[in-house]
Amino acid sequence: MSTKPEFFTNELIVPEGVTIVKDNNTITTKGPNGSVQKDFTKMPANIEIDNDKITIKSYGNRKSDYALVNTIHSVIRNMIKGSTSGFTYKLKIVFAHFPISVKIKGQEVHIENFFGERSSRVSKIVGKETKVEVQGDDILITGPNIENVSQTAANIESSTRIKNKDSRVFLDGVYIYSKA
C-alpha cells in the first residue's frame, strides 16, 4: 500500500534579466519586453520566491491540488516568457465582395465596410501594453501578457462573426492563423 505525500511541490527557475516581486498574493514579473502582473489570491497554494527560484506548494494531496500546482507553474512560466520575449497573434483579413478596412482608434479596433455595412464593427483592445498593427491583409497583436493578447485577438475575430448565413459560402471575416 502506497502512502500519499502531504503536499505537492513544483519548482521554477527564474532566468537572468527577469525580476519577480511578490506582494501579498500578487506576483509581478519584469523583463526587457515589459511587465506582467497576476493576482493569485483565489488559488489555494503557497508560492515562495527565493532569489532565482520559485516554489509552489499545495495545501492538500488530492488530484485537483496536483493539477492546481501545475496550472500555477504554467501561468508563472507564461508570465516570465511574456516579460522576456512576448507573445504575437496574427490575424488574416478575408473578403470576397466588399473590401474590409481595419483601423485602430485608441483602445478600439474598427472594422469598416464588413459585408457593405454602413456602421463599423468595434472590438476592444485588452490591456495597456497590448499593441495592434495593421499590415496589408494581416493584423499583428503583440504584448507581454498572453491573456490580454489572446483576448484581443478573440474580440476581433468574434466581432466579424456571421449570423444567419451559411459559413461555408460566406467566408468574409477576420481569422486567427498564427500564435507565437
C-alpha positions, 0 to 999 in steps of 0.5 A: 500500500502506497502512502500519499505525500502531504503536499505537492511541490513544483519548482521554477527557475527564474532566468537572468534579466527577469525580476519577480516581486511578490506582494501579498498574493500578487506576483509581478514579473519584469523583463526587457519586453515589459511587465506582467502582473497576476493576482493569485489570491483565489488559488489555494497554494503557497508560492515562495520566491527565493532569489532565482527560484520559485516554489509552489506548494499545495495545501492538500494531496488530492488530484485537483491540488496536483493539477492546481500546482501545475496550472500555477507553474504554467501561468508563472512560466507564461508570465516570465516568457511574456516579460522576456520575449512576448507573445504575437497573434496574427490575424488574416483579413478575408473578403470576397465582395466588399473590401474590409478596412481595419483601423485602430482608434485608441483602445478600439479596433474598427472594422469598416465596410464588413459585408457593405455595412454602413456602421463599423464593427468595434472590438476592444483592445485588452490591456495597456501594453497590448499593441495592434498593427495593421499590415496589408491583409494581416493584423499583428497583436503583440504584448507581454501578457498572453491573456490580454493578447489572446483576448484581443485577438478573440474580440476581433475575430468574434466581432466579424462573426456571421449570423444567419448565413451559411459559413461555408459560402460566406467566408468574409471575416477576420481569422486567427492563423498564427500564435507565437 
